[in-house]
Amino acid sequence: MIQIQSITIRELRGIRELTIHTNGKSFVISGPNGSGKSGVVDAIQFGLTGDISRLSGKGTVGLTVQRHGPHVDKRDDPEAAEVSLTLLVPDTGKTVVLKRNVKTAKTFTLTPEDPKVRALLEEVTLHPELTLSRREIIKYILVEAGERSKEIQTLLKLDDVGEIRGILPAWRRDCRCFVEISHTLSVICCRLSSVVTQSCSKWQRRPHRNGKMRRPRQRSRR
């Protein structure tokens, strides 16, 4: 479990500069439309995962984090768009500062550097469902009951589950064929081995011209 102690946002989305001290507690953001509430959620998601779902999910054709993540006045300077998270990792008892900017969104710096903490944060990167926007939550609530399972897959970033389910039966058939072929080849090999053994045995027992039994030829030792 990771606790956010503070968040510093610079030139990201609609926020020029903002610092929020959460001290590891739950917090609520309120304000009028366009005041940057969603930008704080985007910043947390970006800091932890290097992605912003509203710029990379369905219906976002043409939008990119690098191009549309920075503040409009810093659109040509993605390096200026930066998020800094002060994190407490209870498992280790350590406090670290994670920094990530839009130009190099897939990497982050960690101060102080700690391999265990970095491995934990990289695991968080694989689970973007840890940060959900209001739009995603409302969409899940309003969806029809029959479509709710699909929305859960979308929320958990498991959109390819349906495709995998369609592939599995074909894999199952292929595996069955492979097992049957392997079994047939095994039977054939056993039979060939038996035939070869019997042939060699008959050849050894066959009498020579002088009436003596054939013996296996032994190599002479020098």
MIVEXZA-641332 format. One line per 2 residues: number of its first residue (from 1); their letters; for each residue x, y, z of N, C-alpha, C. Coordinates in nm, 2 decimals, padded with zeros to 4 digits. Layout:
! residues N
NUM = A = X:Y:Z:X:Y:Z:X:Y:Z | ... .
***
This chain:
! residues 222
1 = MI = 00.08:-00.12:00.00:00.00:00.00:00.00:00.09:00.12:00.00 | 00.05:00.22:-00.08:00.13:00.35:-00.09:00.04:00.46:-00.05 .
3 = QI = 00.09:00.55:00.04:00.02:00.66:00.08:00.08:00.79:00.03 | 00.00:00.87:-00.03:00.04:01.00:-00.09:00.05:01.10:00.02 .
5 = QS = 00.17:01.16:00.04:00.19:01.26:00.14:00.17:01.40:00.09 | 00.21:01.42:-00.04:00.19:01.55:-00.10:00.20:01.53:-00.26 .
7 = IT = 00.14:01.63:-00.33:00.14:01.63:-00.47:00.18:01.77:-00.52 | 00.27:01.77:-00.61:00.31:01.90:-00.67:00.29:01.89:-00.82 .
9 = IR = 00.21:01.97:-00.88:00.18:01.97:-01.02:00.23:02.10:-01.09 | 00.30:02.08:-01.20:00.34:02.20:-01.28:00.31:02.18:-01.42 .
11 = EL = 00.24:02.28:-01.48:00.22:02.29:-01.62:00.15:02.16:-01.68 | 00.06:02.10:-01.60:-00.01:01.98:-01.65:-00.16:02.01:-01.67 .
13 = RG = -00.21:01.97:-01.78:-00.35:01.99:-01.81:-00.38:02.14:-01.79 | -00.48:02.17:-01.71:-00.52:02.31:-01.68:-00.46:02.37:-01.56 .
15 = IR = -00.36:02.31:-01.51:-00.29:02.36:-01.38:-00.15:02.41:-01.41 | -00.13:02.53:-01.37:00.01:02.59:-01.39:00.10:02.55:-01.28 .
17 = EL = 00.06:02.56:-01.16:00.14:02.51:-01.05:00.05:02.50:-00.92 | 00.06:02.38:-00.86:-00.03:02.35:-00.74:00.04:02.25:-00.66 .
19 = TI = 00.03:02.27:-00.53:00.08:02.17:-00.43:-00.03:02.14:-00.33 | -00.05:02.02:-00.31:-00.15:01.97:-00.21:-00.09:01.88:-00.11 .
21 = HT = -00.10:01.91:00.02:-00.05:01.82:00.12:-00.16:01.74:00.17 | -00.15:01.61:00.15:-00.26:01.52:00.19:-00.22:01.44:00.32 .
23 = NG = -00.10:01.44:00.35:-00.05:01.37:00.47:-00.10:01.23:00.48 | -00.11:01.16:00.37:-00.15:01.02:00.37:-00.30:01.00:00.40 .
25 = KS = -00.38:01.10:00.40:-00.52:01.09:00.43:-00.61:01.10:00.30 | -00.73:01.06:00.31:-00.83:01.08:00.20:-00.86:01.23:00.19 .
27 = FV = -00.88:01.28:00.07:-00.91:01.42:00.06:-01.02:01.44:-00.05 | -01.08:01.55:-00.05:-01.19:01.59:-00.14:-01.15:01.72:-00.21 .
29 = IS = -01.17:01.72:-00.34:-01.14:01.84:-00.42:-01.27:01.90:-00.47 | -01.30:02.02:-00.44:-01.42:02.09:-00.49:-01.39:02.22:-00.55 .
31 = GP = -01.48:02.26:-00.64:-01.46:02.39:-00.71:-01.55:02.39:-00.83 | -01.56:02.51:-00.89:-01.65:02.53:-01.01:-01.59:02.46:-01.13 .
33 = NG = -01.67:02.44:-01.24:-01.63:02.38:-01.36:-01.51:02.46:-01.42 | -01.41:02.38:-01.46:-01.29:02.44:-01.52:-01.19:02.49:-01.43 .
35 = SG = -01.20:02.45:-01.30:-01.11:02.50:-01.20:-00.99:02.41:-01.18 | -00.99:02.29:-01.25:-00.88:02.20:-01.24:-00.90:02.08:-01.15 .
37 = KS = -01.02:02.05:-01.11:-01.04:01.93:-01.03:-01.00:01.80:-01.10 | -01.04:01.78:-01.22:-01.01:01.66:-01.30:-00.86:01.66:-01.32 .
39 = GV = -00.80:01.78:-01.33:-00.65:01.79:-01.36:-00.57:01.72:-01.24 | -00.62:01.74:-01.12:-00.55:01.67:-01.00:-00.56:01.52:-01.01 .
41 = VD = -00.68:01.47:-01.05:-00.69:01.33:-01.07:-00.60:01.28:-01.18 | -00.59:01.36:-01.29:-00.51:01.32:-01.40:-00.36:01.32:-01.36 .
43 = AI = -00.32:01.42:-01.27:-00.19:01.43:-01.23:-00.15:01.31:-01.14 | -00.24:01.26:-01.05:-00.21:01.15:-00.97:-00.19:01.02:-01.06 .
45 = QF = -00.28:01.01:-01.15:-00.27:00.89:-01.24:-00.14:00.90:-01.32 | -00.11:01.02:-01.37:00.01:01.03:-01.46:00.13:01.00:-01.37 .
47 = GL = 00.14:01.06:-01.25:00.25:01.04:-01.16:00.28:00.89:-01.13 | 00.17:00.81:-01.11:00.18:00.67:-01.07:00.20:00.58:-01.19 .
49 = TG = 00.14:00.61:-01.31:00.14:00.52:-01.42:00.21:00.57:-01.55 | 00.22:00.71:-01.56:00.28:00.76:-01.68:00.18:00.78:-01.79 .
51 = DI = 00.05:00.76:-01.76:-00.06:00.77:-01.85:-00.17:00.85:-01.80 | -00.26:00.90:-01.89:-00.38:00.98:-01.85:-00.49:00.91:-01.93 .
53 = SR = -00.58:00.85:-01.87:-00.68:00.76:-01.93:-00.77:00.85:-02.02 | -00.81:00.97:-01.99:-00.89:01.05:-02.07:-00.83:01.09:-02.20 .
55 = LS = -00.70:01.07:-02.21:-00.62:01.11:-02.33:-00.58:00.98:-02.41 | -00.61:00.86:-02.36:-00.56:00.74:-02.43:-00.67:00.63:-02.43 .
57 = GK = -00.79:00.65:-02.37:-00.89:00.55:-02.38:-00.97:00.56:-02.50 | -01.09:00.49:-02.50:-01.17:00.49:-02.62:-01.23:00.63:-02.64 .
59 = GT = -01.25:00.66:-02.77:-01.30:00.79:-02.81:-01.20:00.90:-02.80 | -01.07:00.87:-02.79:-00.97:00.97:-02.78:-00.88:00.97:-02.91 .
61 = VG = -00.94:00.94:-03.02:-00.86:00.94:-03.14:-00.79:01.07:-03.17 | -00.66:01.07:-03.19:-00.59:01.19:-03.22:-00.53:01.26:-03.10 .
63 = LT = -00.57:01.22:-02.98:-00.52:01.27:-02.85:-00.40:01.19:-02.80 | -00.30:01.26:-02.75:-00.19:01.19:-02.69:-00.15:01.27:-02.56 .
65 = VQ = -00.09:01.19:-02.47:-00.04:01.25:-02.35:00.07:01.35:-02.37 | 00.16:01.32:-02.46:00.27:01.41:-02.49:00.23:01.54:-02.55 .
67 = RH = 00.13:01.53:-02.64:00.08:01.65:-02.71:-00.02:01.73:-02.63 | -00.11:01.66:-02.56:-00.23:01.73:-02.50:-00.22:01.72:-02.34 .
69 = GP = -00.11:01.66:-02.29:-00.10:01.66:-02.15:-00.05:01.79:-02.09 | 00.05:01.86:-02.15:00.10:01.98:-02.09:-00.01:02.09:-02.10 .
71 = HV = 00.01:02.19:-02.01:-00.07:02.31:-02.01:-00.07:02.37:-02.15 | -00.17:02.44:-02.19:-00.18:02.49:-02.33:-00.07:02.59:-02.36 .
73 = DK = -00.02:02.66:-02.26:00.09:02.75:-02.28:00.23:02.68:-02.29 | 00.23:02.55:-02.25:00.35:02.48:-02.26:00.34:02.36:-02.35 .
75 = RD = 00.25:02.37:-02.45:00.23:02.26:-02.54:00.35:02.21:-02.62 | 00.44:02.31:-02.64:00.57:02.27:-02.71:00.68:02.25:-02.62 .
77 = DP = 00.65:02.24:-02.49:00.76:02.21:-02.39:00.71:02.10:-02.30 | 00.70:01.97:-02.34:00.64:01.87:-02.26:00.73:01.84:-02.14 .
79 = EA = 00.86:01.87:-02.14:00.94:01.85:-02.03:00.90:01.94:-01.91 | 00.84:02.05:-01.93:00.80:02.14:-01.83:00.68:02.09:-01.75 .
81 = AE = 00.60:02.00:-01.81:00.48:01.94:-01.75:00.53:01.83:-01.66 | 00.52:01.85:-01.53:00.58:01.76:-01.43:00.49:01.73:-01.31 .
83 = VS = 00.50:01.61:-01.26:00.42:01.58:-01.14:00.53:01.52:-01.04 | 00.52:01.57:-00.92:00.60:01.52:-00.81:00.52:01.47:-00.70 .
85 = LT = 00.53:01.34:-00.66:00.46:01.28:-00.56:00.55:01.24:-00.44 | 00.52:01.29:-00.32:00.59:01.24:-00.20:00.51:01.12:-00.15 .
87 = LL = 00.57:01.01:-00.14:00.50:00.88:-00.11:00.56:00.82:00.02 | 00.47:00.77:00.10:00.51:00.68:00.21:00.48:00.54:00.18 .
89 = VP = 00.58:00.45:00.19:00.56:00.31:00.17:00.56:00.24:00.30 | 00.45:00.21:00.36:00.44:00.15:00.50:00.52:00.02:00.51 .
91 = DT = 00.52:-00.06:00.40:00.59:-00.19:00.41:00.74:-00.17:00.44 | 00.79:-00.06:00.39:00.94:-00.04:00.42:00.96:00.07:00.52 .
93 = GK = 00.85:00.15:00.55:00.87:00.26:00.64:00.95:00.38:00.58 | 00.96:00.38:00.45:01.04:00.48:00.38:00.95:00.58:00.31 .
95 = TV = 01.00:00.71:00.30:00.94:00.81:00.23:01.02:00.85:00.11 | 00.97:00.85:-00.01:01.04:00.88:-00.13:00.97:00.98:-00.21 .
97 = VL = 01.04:01.05:-00.30:00.98:01.15:-00.39:00.99:01.09:-00.54 | 00.87:01.08:-00.60:00.87:01.03:-00.74:00.84:01.15:-00.83 .
99 = KR = 00.92:01.16:-00.93:00.90:01.27:-01.03:00.89:01.21:-01.17 | 00.80:01.26:-01.24:00.77:01.22:-01.38:00.73:01.34:-01.46 .
101 = NV = 00.79:01.35:-01.58:00.75:01.46:-01.67:00.69:01.40:-01.80 | 00.62:01.48:-01.88:00.55:01.43:-01.99:00.64:01.39:-02.11 .
103 = KT = 00.75:01.45:-02.12:00.85:01.42:-02.22:00.90:01.28:-02.21 | 00.93:01.24:-02.09:00.97:01.10:-02.07:00.87:01.03:-01.98 .
105 = AK = 00.75:01.02:-02.02:00.64:00.97:-01.94:00.66:00.83:-01.89 | 00.73:00.75:-01.97:00.74:00.60:-01.93:00.85:00.58:-01.83 .
107 = TF = 00.92:00.68:-01.79:01.03:00.66:-01.69:01.00:00.76:-01.57 | 01.06:00.74:-01.46:01.05:00.83:-01.35:01.17:00.83:-01.26 .
109 = TL = 01.20:00.93:-01.19:01.31:00.94:-01.10:01.26:00.92:-00.96 | 01.34:00.86:-00.87:01.30:00.82:-00.74:01.41:00.87:-00.64 .
111 = TP = 01.37:00.95:-00.54:01.47:01.01:-00.45:01.42:00.98:-00.31 | 01.50:00.91:-00.22:01.62:00.84:-00.26:01.59:00.72:-00.34 .
113 = ED = 01.69:00.67:-00.42:01.67:00.55:-00.50:01.67:00.43:-00.41 | 01.57:00.35:-00.44:01.55:00.22:-00.36:01.50:00.12:-00.45 .
115 = PK = 01.57:00.01:-00.47:01.53:-00.10:-00.57:01.39:-00.16:-00.53 | 01.37:-00.18:-00.40:01.24:-00.24:-00.36:01.12:-00.15:-00.38 .
117 = VR = 01.14:-00.02:-00.35:01.03:00.08:-00.38:01.01:00.10:-00.53 | 01.12:00.10:-00.60:01.10:00.11:-00.75:01.02:-00.01:-00.81 .
119 = AL = 01.06:-00.13:-00.76:00.98:-00.25:-00.81:00.84:-00.24:-00.77 | 00.81:-00.19:-00.65:00.67:-00.17:-00.61:00.59:-00.07:-00.70 .
121 = LE = 00.66:00.04:-00.73:00.60:00.15:-00.81:00.58:00.10:-00.96 | 00.68:00.02:-01.01:00.66:-00.03:-01.14:00.55:-00.13:-01.15 .
123 = EV = 00.52:-00.20:-01.04:00.40:-00.29:-01.04:00.28:-00.21:-01.04 | 00.27:-00.10:-00.97:00.16:-00.01:-00.98:00.13:00.04:-01.12 .
125 = TL = 00.24:00.06:-01.20:00.22:00.11:-01.33:00.15:00.01:-01.42 | 00.15:-00.12:-01.38:00.08:-00.23:-01.45:-00.06:-00.23:-01.42 .
127 = HP = -00.11:-00.15:-01.32:-00.25:-00.15:-01.27:-00.31:-00.01:-01.27 | -00.33:00.04:-01.39:-00.39:00.17:-01.41:-00.53:00.18:-01.35 .
129 = EL = -00.60:00.07:-01.31:-00.73:00.08:-01.26:-00.73:00.14:-01.12 | -00.60:00.16:-01.06:-00.60:00.22:-00.93:-00.65:00.36:-00.93 .
131 = TL = -00.65:00.43:-01.04:-00.70:00.56:-01.05:-00.81:00.57:-01.15 | -00.93:00.60:-01.10:-01.05:00.60:-01.19:-01.10:00.75:-01.19 .
133 = SR = -01.13:00.79:-01.31:-01.19:00.93:-01.33:-01.34:00.92:-01.30 | -01.40:01.04:-01.27:-01.54:01.05:-01.24:-01.62:01.00:-01.36 .
135 = RE = -01.57:01.03:-01.48:-01.64:00.98:-01.60:-01.65:00.83:-01.61 | -01.54:00.77:-01.57:-01.54:00.62:-01.58:-01.63:00.56:-01.48 .
137 = II = -01.64:00.62:-01.36:-01.72:00.56:-01.25:-01.87:00.59:-01.28 | -01.90:00.71:-01.33:-02.04:00.74:-01.37:-02.09:00.65:-01.48 .
139 = KY = -02.00:00.62:-01.58:-02.04:00.54:-01.69:-02.07:00.40:-01.64 | -01.99:00.35:-01.55:-02.02:00.22:-01.49:-02.15:00.21:-01.42 .
141 = IL = -02.18:00.32:-01.34:-02.31:00.32:-01.27:-02.43:00.32:-01.36 | -02.42:00.39:-01.47:-02.54:00.41:-01.56:-02.55:00.30:-01.66 .
143 = VE = -02.45:00.22:-01.68:-02.46:00.12:-01.78:-02.57:00.02:-01.75 | -02.63:-00.04:-01.86:-02.73:-00.14:-01.84:-02.67:-00.27:-01.78 .
145 = AG = -02.75:-00.34:-01.70:-02.70:-00.46:-01.62:-02.63:-00.56:-01.71 | -02.68:-00.58:-01.83:-02.63:-00.68:-01.92:-02.49:-00.64:-01.98 .
147 = ER = -02.46:-00.51:-01.97:-02.33:-00.46:-02.03:-02.23:-00.43:-01.91 | -02.27:-00.46:-01.79:-02.18:-00.42:-01.68:-02.05:-00.50:-01.67 .
149 = SK = -02.06:-00.62:-01.71:-01.94:-00.70:-01.71:-01.83:-00.65:-01.81 | -01.88:-00.60:-01.92:-01.79:-00.53:-02.02:-01.73:-00.41:-01.96 .
151 = EI = -01.81:-00.33:-01.89:-01.76:-00.21:-01.83:-01.66:-00.24:-01.72 | -01.68:-00.35:-01.65:-01.58:-00.39:-01.55:-01.44:-00.42:-01.62 .
153 = QT = -01.45:-00.49:-01.73:-01.33:-00.52:-01.81:-01.26:-00.39:-01.85 | -01.34:-00.29:-01.89:-01.29:-00.17:-01.94:-01.22:-00.09:-01.82 .
155 = LL = -01.29:-00.09:-01.71:-01.23:-00.02:-01.59:-01.10:-00.09:-01.55 | -01.10:-00.22:-01.55:-00.98:-00.29:-01.51:-00.87:-00.30:-01.62 .
157 = KL = -00.90:-00.24:-01.74:-00.81:-00.24:-01.85:-00.79:-00.38:-01.90 | -00.91:-00.46:-01.91:-00.90:-00.60:-01.95:-00.99:-00.61:-02.08 .
159 = DD = -00.98:-00.51:-02.17:-01.06:-00.52:-02.29:-01.03:-00.64:-02.38 | -00.92:-00.70:-02.37:-00.88:-00.81:-02.45:-00.92:-00.94:-02.40 .
161 = VG = -01.00:-00.94:-02.29:-01.04:-01.07:-02.23:-01.13:-01.14:-02.33 | -01.23:-01.07:-02.39:-01.32:-01.13:-02.49:-01.24:-01.20:-02.60 .
163 = EI = -01.14:-01.13:-02.65:-01.06:-01.18:-02.76:-00.99:-01.31:-02.72 | -00.94:-01.31:-02.60:-00.86:-01.42:-02.54:-00.96:-01.54:-02.53 .
165 = RG = -01.08:-01.51:-02.48:-01.18:-01.62:-02.47:-01.21:-01.68:-02.60 | -01.21:-01.60:-02.71:-01.24:-01.65:-02.84:-01.13:-01.74:-02.89 .
167 = IL = -01.01:-01.71:-02.85:-00.89:-01.78:-02.90:-00.87:-01.91:-02.83 | -00.91:-01.92:-02.70:-00.89:-02.04:-02.62:-00.94:-02.17:-02.68 .
169 = PA = -01.07:-02.17:-02.73:-01.12:-02.29:-02.79:-01.03:-02.34:-02.90 | -00.98:-02.25:-02.98:-00.90:-02.29:-03.09:-00.77:-02.35:-03.04 .
171 = WR = -00.71:-02.29:-02.93:-00.59:-02.34:-02.87:-00.62:-02.48:-02.81 | -00.74:-02.50:-02.76:-00.77:-02.63:-02.70:-00.78:-02.74:-02.80 .
173 = RD = -00.84:-02.70:-02.92:-00.85:-02.80:-03.03:-00.71:-02.83:-03.08 | -00.62:-02.73:-03.09:-00.49:-02.75:-03.14:-00.41:-02.84:-03.04 .
175 = CR = -00.43:-02.82:-02.91:-00.36:-02.90:-02.81:-00.40:-03.04:-02.81 | -00.53:-03.06:-02.84:-00.58:-03.20:-02.85:-00.52:-03.27:-02.97 .
177 = CF = -00.52:-03.20:-03.08:-00.45:-03.26:-03.20:-00.31:-03.29:-03.17 | -00.24:-03.20:-03.10:-00.10:-03.22:-03.07:-00.08:-03.34:-02.99 .
179 = VE = -00.17:-03.36:-02.88:-00.16:-03.47:-02.79:-00.18:-03.60:-02.87 | -00.28:-03.60:-02.96:-00.31:-03.72:-03.04:-00.20:-03.75:-03.13 .
181 = IS = -00.14:-03.65:-03.20:-00.03:-03.68:-03.28:00.09:-03.73:-03.20 | 00.12:-03.67:-03.09:00.23:-03.72:-03.00:00.21:-03.86:-02.96 .
183 = HT = 00.08:-03.90:-02.93:00.05:-04.04:-02.89:00.07:-04.13:-03.00 | 00.03:-04.09:-03.12:00.04:-04.18:-03.24:00.19:-04.20:-03.27 .
185 = LS = 00.27:-04.09:-03.26:00.41:-04.10:-03.29:00.48:-04.19:-03.19 | 00.44:-04.18:-03.06:00.49:-04.27:-02.96:00.47:-04.41:-02.98 .
187 = VI = 00.34:-04.45:-03.03:00.31:-04.58:-03.06:00.39:-04.64:-03.17 | 00.40:-04.55:-03.28:00.48:-04.59:-03.39:00.63:-04.62:-03.36 .
189 = CC = 00.68:-04.53:-03.27:00.82:-04.55:-03.23:00.84:-04.68:-03.15 | 00.74:-04.71:-03.06:00.75:-04.83:-02.98:00.74:-04.96:-03.07 .
191 = RL = 00.65:-04.95:-03.17:00.64:-05.06:-03.27:00.77:-05.08:-03.35 | 00.83:-04.97:-03.40:00.95:-04.98:-03.47:01.06:-05.03:-03.39 .
193 = SS = 01.07:-04.99:-03.26:01.17:-05.04:-03.17:01.16:-05.19:-03.15 | 01.03:-05.24:-03.14:01.01:-05.38:-03.12:01.05:-05.46:-03.24 .
195 = VV = 01.01:-05.41:-03.36:01.05:-05.47:-03.49:01.20:-05.48:-03.51 | 01.27:-05.37:-03.48:01.41:-05.37:-03.49:01.48:-05.47:-03.40 .
197 = TQ = 01.43:-05.47:-03.27:01.48:-05.56:-03.17:01.46:-05.71:-03.22 | 01.34:-05.74:-03.27:01.32:-05.88:-03.31:01.40:-05.92:-03.43 .
199 = SC = 01.42:-05.82:-03.52:01.50:-05.85:-03.64:01.65:-05.88:-03.60 | 01.70:-05.80:-03.51:01.84:-05.82:-03.47:01.85:-05.95:-03.40 .
201 = SK = 01.75:-05.99:-03.32:01.76:-06.11:-03.24:01.76:-06.23:-03.34 | 01.67:-06.23:-03.45:01.67:-06.33:-03.55:01.80:-06.34:-03.62 .
203 = WQ = 01.85:-06.23:-03.65:01.98:-06.22:-03.73:02.09:-06.29:-03.65 | 02.09:-06.26:-03.52:02.20:-06.32:-03.44:02.18:-06.47:-03.42 .
205 = RR = 02.06:-06.52:-03.42:02.03:-06.67:-03.41:02.05:-06.75:-03.54 | 02.05:-06.68:-03.65:02.06:-06.75:-03.78:02.19:-06.82:-03.80 .
207 = PH = 02.20:-06.95:-03.83:02.33:-07.02:-03.84:02.41:-06.97:-03.96 | 02.54:-06.98:-03.94:02.64:-06.94:-04.04:02.66:-07.05:-04.14 .
209 = RN = 02.73:-07.03:-04.24:02.76:-07.14:-04.34:02.82:-07.26:-04.28 | 02.90:-07.25:-04.18:02.97:-07.36:-04.12:02.89:-07.43:-04.01 .
211 = GK = 02.76:-07.38:-04.00:02.67:-07.44:-03.90:02.67:-07.38:-03.76 | 02.76:-07.29:-03.74:02.77:-07.22:-03.61:02.68:-07.10:-03.61 .
213 = MR = 02.64:-07.07:-03.49:02.55:-06.95:-03.47:02.63:-06.82:-03.49 | 02.57:-06.73:-03.54:02.64:-06.59:-03.55:02.65:-06.53:-03.42 .
215 = RP = 02.76:-06.47:-03.40:02.78:-06.39:-03.27:02.81:-06.25:-03.31 | 02.77:-06.16:-03.22:02.80:-06.02:-03.25:02.95:-06.00:-03.26 .
217 = RQ = 02.98:-05.92:-03.36:03.12:-05.89:-03.39:03.18:-05.80:-03.27 | 03.29:-05.84:-03.21:03.35:-05.76:-03.11:03.47:-05.69:-03.16 .
219 = RS = 03.48:-05.57:-03.11:03.60:-05.49:-03.15:03.72:-05.54:-03.09 | 03.83:-05.54:-03.17:03.96:-05.59:-03.11:04.02:-05.48:-03.03 .
221 = RR = 04.08:-05.52:-02.93:04.15:-05.42:-02.84:04.30:-05.42:-02.88 | 04.35:-05.30:-02.90:04.49:-05.29:-02.93:04.57:-05.25:-02.81 .
***
